[in-house]
Amino acid sequence: MRRAVVQHDSREWQTAPNICTTTVQHEGSPLRITLRLIHYGYDPRRRECHFAHPAPPFSRVFLFDRGSAVVKTRGETHHLRTGRVYLLPPGQPFNVDYKPSGLNFYHVFVHGMAETSIFDGMRGVPTLDDRDLHERVLAAFWSGNVLRLMATLLETATAFAAPIMDQLIERTSDISPYENVLTEIQNTPPALIRIDDLAERSHLSRSALSKGFHKKMGIPLKQYVLKVQLQRAHELLQMTSRTVEDVARELGYDAPNYFYRFFKKMTGTTPTEYRKRLETVTRLA
């Protein structure tokens, strides 16, 4: 595998309270990467404990300043220790056995032009054996400087993406003809997105848009819209204290019961049940 050469263009760096975006250059090709920080914290564990985590739609970044843990996922066992930075890709359930330890954790959603994770399809627990980066992430966390923390996390995400940079660049070039469609999807409450409207604004038939999008993106357009909708629902339920009814309205639903049906169909649980489960899971990282 060729070593990925990634250069940051500081002129293309932007940040918001929980969003950070940069453009990196890989072998002369630009790639825009956006990181959304969903939840983070530090958990000093005084005793051994075991937890089973669901398969979240976001990625998890782990690091320890003391102690260790053993993660089991997809039939593989991974030993986590200090001095390294770890990634758990989205959609991957895992069990973890913690030793007495100090755990620094970040729940992040990292995407490119399309609002799907750049780490989709990754398996296991990718690892950065980089003590300098490990110490800088911890220092940024303890500094209390949000901009510094976001910049360091974005650097960390880019480092995890380095081995797949060729695929990400290729994916970006493939979807560029649908940039306007992606932008409209990102800027519209997901429940209000209509494929017929997207096709009309693209001056294409519904069939032509759907087939072309599927060919380039590798995912049917309708399924992509549902995936974006579920991603935003997960984030609103976890990141905010809004009622489920308010979350439904923000997503574009006229009546909360339609949102309940959608969420239950997609996840097997109701929004209220999901939020209650998160109250435990997020405390345990």
C-alpha positions in Angstrom: 0.0 0.0 0.0 1.3 3.4 -0.9 1.9 5.8 1.9 -0.7 8.5 1.9 0.7 12.0 1.8 -1.7 14.5 3.3 -1.2 18.3 3.4 -3.5 20.7 5.1 -4.5 23.9 3.4 -4.9 26.3 6.3 -6.8 28.8 4.1 -9.6 26.2 3.8 -10.0 25.6 7.6 -13.3 26.5 9.3 -14.8 25.8 12.6 -18.1 26.2 14.6 -18.9 25.2 18.2 -19.1 21.5 17.3 -18.1 21.5 13.6 -14.7 21.7 12.1 -13.8 21.5 8.4 -10.6 21.5 6.5 -9.4 20.7 2.9 -6.4 18.3 2.6 -4.3 17.7 -0.4 -3.4 14.2 -1.4 -1.1 13.8 -4.4 -2.5 17.0 -5.9 -6.1 16.3 -5.3 -8.2 18.2 -2.7 -10.5 16.4 -0.2 -12.8 18.3 2.1 -13.3 16.7 5.5 -15.8 17.8 8.1 -15.8 16.6 11.7 -18.8 17.0 14.0 -18.1 16.5 17.7 -21.2 14.9 19.2 -20.1 14.0 22.8 -16.8 13.7 24.7 -15.4 13.5 28.2 -13.0 11.9 30.6 -13.9 8.9 32.7 -11.6 7.8 35.6 -12.4 4.2 36.2 -11.5 3.0 39.7 -12.4 -0.7 39.2 -12.7 -3.3 36.5 -15.9 -3.2 34.5 -17.6 -4.7 31.4 -19.9 -3.0 29.0 -21.7 -4.0 25.8 -22.1 -1.0 23.4 -24.7 -0.8 20.6 -23.7 0.0 17.0 -23.8 3.8 16.9 -24.0 5.8 13.6 -20.9 7.9 14.7 -17.3 7.0 15.3 -15.6 6.8 18.7 -12.0 7.9 19.4 -10.5 6.4 22.5 -7.3 7.1 24.4 -6.0 6.3 27.9 -3.7 8.3 30.2 -3.5 5.3 32.4 -4.7 1.7 32.5 -6.0 -0.4 29.6 -9.0 -2.2 28.1 -9.8 -5.1 25.9 -12.3 -4.6 23.1 -14.0 -7.5 21.3 -15.8 -6.7 18.0 -16.7 -8.9 15.0 -15.0 -11.9 16.5 -11.7 -10.1 17.0 -9.9 -9.1 20.3 -8.0 -5.8 20.6 -5.9 -4.7 23.5 -6.0 -1.0 24.2 -3.3 0.7 26.2 -1.8 4.1 26.9 0.3 6.0 24.3 -1.9 5.2 21.4 -5.1 6.6 19.8 -7.9 4.3 18.8 -10.8 4.5 16.4 -14.1 2.5 16.5 -15.7 3.0 13.1 -19.5 3.7 12.9 -22.1 0.9 12.9 -19.9 -1.5 14.7 -21.1 -3.1 18.0 -18.5 -4.0 20.5 -17.9 -5.3 24.0 -15.3 -3.8 26.3 -13.6 -4.9 29.5 -12.0 -1.9 31.3 -9.2 -2.2 33.8 -8.8 0.6 36.3 -8.0 3.4 34.0 -8.4 7.0 32.8 -10.4 7.1 29.6 -10.6 10.1 27.3 -13.3 9.6 24.7 -14.8 11.4 21.7 -18.0 10.6 19.7 -17.5 12.1 16.3 -19.1 12.1 12.9 -16.6 12.6 10.1 -17.7 13.0 6.5 -16.7 14.4 3.1 -18.8 16.0 0.5 -21.5 13.4 1.1 -23.1 13.2 4.5 -21.9 9.7 5.1 -19.0 8.7 7.3 -15.6 8.5 5.6 -15.0 5.5 7.9 -18.0 3.5 6.7 -16.8 0.0 5.9 -13.8 0.1 8.2 -13.5 -2.9 10.5 -11.8 -3.6 13.8 -10.0 -1.0 15.9 -7.7 1.2 13.7 -4.8 2.4 15.8 -2.4 5.4 15.7 0.8 4.4 17.5 1.7 8.1 17.9 2.6 9.2 21.5 3.0 12.8 20.4 -0.5 13.0 19.0 -1.8 11.1 22.1 -0.3 13.7 24.4 -1.6 16.6 22.2 -5.2 15.3 22.2 -5.1 15.1 26.0 -3.5 18.5 26.3 -6.2 20.0 24.1 -8.9 18.4 26.1 -7.5 19.6 29.4 -6.8 23.1 28.1 -10.6 23.8 27.8 -9.9 25.5 24.5 -12.7 24.2 22.1 -11.0 25.5 18.9 -7.7 23.8 19.9 -9.6 20.6 20.7 -11.5 20.6 17.4 -8.4 21.2 15.4 -6.5 18.4 17.1 -9.4 16.0 16.6 -9.7 16.9 12.9 -6.0 16.2 12.6 -6.5 12.9 14.3 -9.4 12.0 12.0 -7.3 12.9 8.9 -4.5 10.6 10.2 -6.9 7.7 10.5 -8.1 8.4 7.0 -4.6 8.4 5.5 -4.6 4.7 4.5 -7.8 5.1 2.6 -7.1 8.5 1.1 -7.0 7.1 -2.5 -10.5 5.6 -2.1 -11.8 8.8 -0.6 -10.4 11.0 -3.4 -11.9 8.6 -6.0 -15.2 8.6 -4.2 -15.2 12.4 -4.2 -14.5 12.6 -7.9 -17.2 10.1 -8.6 -19.9 12.1 -6.8 -19.0 15.6 -7.9 -21.7 15.6 -10.6 -24.2 15.3 -7.8 -22.8 18.0 -5.6 -25.9 20.2 -5.9 -28.1 17.3 -5.0 -26.0 16.5 -1.9 -26.0 20.2 -0.9 -29.8 20.4 -1.1 -30.1 17.2 0.9 -27.8 18.6 3.6 -29.7 21.9 3.8 -33.2 20.5 3.8 -35.0 19.0 6.8 -34.8 15.3 5.9 -38.5 14.5 6.2 -39.2 17.2 3.7 -36.8 15.9 1.0 -38.7 14.6 -2.1 -36.8 12.8 -4.8 -39.2 14.2 -7.4 -38.2 17.7 -6.3 -34.5 16.8 -6.4 -34.9 15.5 -10.0 -36.8 18.6 -11.1 -34.1 20.9 -9.8 -31.5 18.7 -11.5 -33.4 18.8 -14.8 -33.5 15.0 -14.8 -36.2 12.5 -14.6 -36.7 10.7 -11.3 -35.4 7.5 -12.9 -32.3 9.1 -14.4 -31.4 10.8 -11.2 -31.9 7.7 -9.0 -30.0 5.4 -11.4 -27.1 7.9 -11.8 -26.8 8.6 -8.1 -26.8 4.8 -7.3 -24.1 4.1 -9.8 -21.8 6.9 -8.6 -22.5 6.7 -4.9 -22.9 3.0 -4.5 -26.2 3.5 -2.6 -29.7 4.1 -3.8 -30.8 7.8 -3.5 -33.8 6.9 -1.4 -31.7 4.8 1.0 -29.1 7.7 1.2 -31.9 10.2 2.2 -33.1 7.7 4.9 -29.5 7.3 6.1 -29.0 11.1 6.4 -32.4 11.4 8.2 -31.4 8.7 10.7 -28.0 10.2 11.3 -29.5 13.6 12.1 -32.1 12.0 14.3 -29.4 10.2 16.3 -27.4 13.4 16.7 -30.4 15.5 17.9 -31.4 12.8 20.4 -27.9 12.6 21.8 -26.6 16.1 21.5 -29.6 18.1 22.6 -32.1 18.0 25.5 -35.0 18.8 23.1 -38.1 16.8 23.5 -38.8 14.0 21.0 -41.6 16.2 19.6 -39.2 19.1 19.0 -36.7 16.8 17.4 -39.5 15.5 15.1 -40.4 19.0 14.1 -36.8 20.0 13.4 -36.5 17.0 11.1 -39.5 18.2 9.2 -42.3 16.0 10.6 -45.7 17.6 11.0 -46.7 15.0 13.6 -44.4 13.2 16.1 -46.0 9.8 15.6 -44.7 9.7 12.0 -41.2 10.2 13.4 -41.7 7.5 16.0 -42.8 5.1 13.3 -39.8 5.9 11.1 -37.3 5.6 13.9 -38.8 2.4 15.2 -38.7 0.9 11.7 -35.1 1.9 11.1 -33.6 1.0 14.5 -36.0 -1.4 16.2 -36.4 1.0 19.1 -38.4 4.2 19.8 -36.6 7.5 20.1 -37.5 7.6 23.8 -36.0 4.1 24.4 -32.9 5.1 22.4 -32.4 8.2 24.5 -32.7 6.3 27.7 -30.2 3.7 26.6 -27.8 6.6 25.6 -28.1 8.0 29.1 -26.2 5.0 30.3 -24.0 4.4 27.2 -22.6 7.9 26.9 -21.7 8.0 30.6 -19.8 4.8 30.1 -18.2 6.0 26.8 
